[in-house]
Amino acid sequence: MDFIYGINFGMFGRCGSLSGPEARESMQQMSKRTHANYVILGPSGVQDTPQSEQIDFSGPNTQSDEELHDIIAYAKELGLKVILKPTVNCKNGVWRAHINFFDNEVPGEPGWGNWFASHRSFQLHYAELAEETGCEMYIVGCEMVMAQRREREWRDLIAQVRKVYSGPVSYNTDKYQEENVTWWDCVDVISSSGYYPFGSWKTQLDRIERVVRQYEKPFFFAETGCMSTRGAGACPNNWQIHGPIDLGEQERWYQELFAQTAKRPWVSGYGLWEWPACLPQSGSAAASGDYSFYEKPAERVIRNCFTNLIR
């Protein structure tokens, strides 16, 4: 497997967010400024609440198939390889990790059976699109913490995906969850969200390494990043932290990420979070405390890593 110098691009955008010249310009700048070799795209399926059984991926909250075809073709023109990561989100804003139902079906209550039937339709649709467009990897779900325990359904889903998609298949578990997935043997690549606090990387990598050795699979962080907000380095997964902008904290966090993972030859890459589909006006990016690293000191750290740490 190639070492993945990847970036999550324009994630969970609404219909049309990848179709204009702004998205192409942004992707071109991402490639030029970071020297990434992979881009990760994440069309969003939307359900109303964590207990809703139906996932909608045809409405205004989801990037269209046409724009995905076009932007994937453009990424390949730029020399980028593409990972497709269709992701379920809840319209009411609750994090997807909380999607959950009773383990045993209860008459009159929403249940796993109907939800997984809808999720299968969602995933197979994009697995077919990934095959049609020649995506180099397919990630069959992201941070589905409560759903991960449904081993039989996940194994069945992955078997169905393999019937329509011929490339490597991964699943993106959440931070601290790597050892809680019992079906890593049926994917080709283990991936997780590496939002670990300052000073904890050695401990967390020791823990993840045991999982990687057990299953003897390649591993990469399909998501990892930190906001440029003071305090974010202590809890980089919390996108709701409020505080003053601290570009140096984001910069130091990325320095620690790369320094610690460089010591682990089994870490096969990163999907950094994130790069916007529409760039802010030049010179204004540093006024935002979000996860984007465009025109921030962390961008230089990333570019140096992506340029020099050739595996």
N, C-alpha and C positions, 0 to 999 in steps of 0.2 A: 504494500500500500504506500502511495506517495505520502510524504509528510505534508500535512494540511496547514497551510498558512491561509486561513479562511476568515471571512467576515460575514456576519449576518447583515443582509442588505434589505432596506425597505420593508421590514417585517410587519406582518399583519395589516398591510395597507388596504385601503378601501378600493373598490373597483375603479380602475383608471389611474391609480397612483403610480403604475409602472409604464404607462403608455406614452407619456409625453417626452419631449426633448430634455426636460429637466432630469428625468430618471437616467437617461443615457449619459448625459453630461456628468451626473453624480457618480455613476458606475465607472466611467472613464477616469475621473479624478481619484476614485478609490483605488483603482488598479495602478495608476501612475504614482500616487503619493505613498502607498503602503507596500507595493510590490507583492500583494496577495496573489496566490495561485488558485484559490478557490473562492467562490461566492456561494452563500447559503441563502436560499429564498424560502419564504414561509407563508404560503397562502393560508388564510384563516377560515376555518369552519366555525360557525357561531351557533350556540344553543342559548336559550333564554336564561336559564339558571343552572346551577350544578345538578339539579334533579330533573332537568328536562331530558327527554329521550330522543329528540330529533335534532340533528345537526344540519344547519342550512349552509350550503356553500355555493349558492347560485344568486345571492342577492347583492345589495350594494356594499356590504361589509367584506366582500371577498374579491380579490383580484381576479379578473376574467382569464379564461383559458387563452384567449387571443393575446392578451398582453404578456402572459407568462411565456407563451411560445416565442414572442418577439424579443423579450428581454433575455431569455435563455440563448437565443441565437446571437444576440448582440454580445452577451458575455463571452461566448465562444469566439466571436470575432476578435475580442480583446485578448484572447489567449487564456481565459479563465475556465476552470472546470467548475461544474455546478452540482451542488447538493440540494435536493428538494426536501423540505421538511414541513409538510402540511400539519397545521397545529389547530387544536380545538380551543376556543375561548368562550367565555360566558358573557352574554350581552349585558348582564347586570354588574359586571366588573369583578365578580368573584374569581379568584385564581383557579385555573383549570385543575390544579392538584386536588381540589375539593369536590370534583365530580364523583358522586358516590351514590350507591343504592344498597338496599338490604341484600345480604348474601343469598338468601332464599327468596324466591319470587313470592310476593304477597298479593293476592287478588285485590284489584283496585288501586294498587300503589305502583308508581313508576319502577322499572326494573332493568337489570343489566341486559336481559335478552334483547329488548327493543333498542337499547342504547348501542349495544355492540353491532346490531344489524345496521343501524344508521352509520356508525363509525366505520364499519366495513365498506359501505358504499362510498363514503368520503375518501377513505384511504385508497381503495382500488381505482377510483377515478383519477387520482393524482399519480398513482403508480403507473397507470397507462400513459399519462402525460409525460412522466419521467422517461419512460421507455421511448415514446415517440420523439422526444427532444434530445435523447442521448445524454441524460444526466448521469454523472459519474457515481452518485450514491443516492440512496433513498432512505430517509429517516421516518420510520413508521410510528410517529407519536412523540410527544414532548411533555415531560414533567407530569405524567398522569399518575400521581403518587397513590391515590386511593384505588385507582383502577388496576394498578400493576399486580395486585394479588390475584387477579382473575387469570391465572396461568393458562388454562385451557383455551380461553377465548383469544389470548394473544398468540398462542402457538398456531391456532387455526387461522387467524388473520395473516400472520407472516407467511404461512404456507400458501394462502390465497394470493398475497402480493407477489410471491415468487413465480406464480403462474403467468403474470403479466409484465413483470419487470425482471430483467436479466442481470442487472448490476448488483453490487454489494448492498446489503440491507443493514441498517442500524436502528437502534432505539435510543432516544435521549432521555435518560432518567434525570431526576433532580439532584441537587447537592445533598450530600449525606445519605443518599439512597442507593448507592452503587451495589452494596451487598444485599439489598432487599429484593432485587430482581432475581427470580429463580429460574428464568428461562433464557439467560444469556447464550446458552448453547445453540439456540436456533437463529441467532443473528450472526452476521459476518464481522461486525465491528461494534464494540461497546462504546457508548458515549454518554456523557453526563454534563450537567450545568455546573461549571466550576466557579461558583461565587463564594470563595472562601476568604475569611477575614485575615487582616495583617497578622503575621506571626503564627498562623495555623497551617500553612501549606505543608510543612514537613509531616506533621501528624496525619493530615488528610491524605497525602500522597502515599504514606505508608499503608494506610487502610485500603485505599483504592488498589494499590499494587497487589494486595492479597487476592482481590477479586480477579484482576487481570491474569495473575499466575494460575489461579484455579481453572479458568475457562480457556486460557491460552488463545486469546483473541486480541487483535489490535484495539487500541483505545485512543480516543481523542476527546477534548472538551468541545462539544458541539455548541455550547454557549459559555462565555466567560467574559467578565467585564466589571467595571466599577464606575459609578457616577463621579463627576467632578464637583462634589459637594462635601463640605467638611463633615466628617463622621461616617462617610460612606465606606471607607476602607475597613471599618469595624463590622459592617453588615452590608456587604456589597450587593446582596440579593434584594435589599429593601429599596424599591423604586419610589417609596413615599417619604423618604428622609427629607427633612427640610433643614436648611442651614445656609450659611454663606458659601458662595462659590469658592472652591479650593482646587485649582488646576494642579497644584503640586501633589495633593493627596492621590488623585487619579494617576498621575505620573509615577509616583512611588509604588502604587499598587501594581501597576503593570511591570515595573522593574522587578518586584518580588515574584510575581507570577512567572516571568521568563527565567529568572535566576534559579528558582526552585525546580521548575519542570525541566530545565536543561540538564539537571543531574539525573533525570529518570529516562533512560533510553526507550522505555516502553510507552512514554507519552508521544503519540504520533501526530499531534497537531492541536489546533485551536480554531474555534469559530467565534471570533471576537464580537461582542455586543456593544455597539452596533454602528452602522453607517446609514444615514437617512437617504431616502430616494430623491428628496429635493433638498439641496444644500442651502443653508442659511446664507444671507448676504455676507460676502467676504469681510472679515474683520469683526463680525458680530458673534461668531460661534463661541468665543471665550466668555461671553456674557451668560452662557447657559450652564447650569449645573447638571445636565443630563448625562446619559451614558455615552453619547457621541464623543469621539475623540478627534473629529475633524478640526484642524487649525488649533489644537491644544497641545501642550507639551507631550502628552502621552502619545500623540501621533508619531513624534520623532522616535520615541522608544520602540514603538511597534515597527516602524520602518526599519530601524537598525536591526531588530530581531529578524524580521522577514527577509532582510537582505543578507545578513551575515551568518545566521545560524543555519547553514545548509546541512541537512541531515543526510 
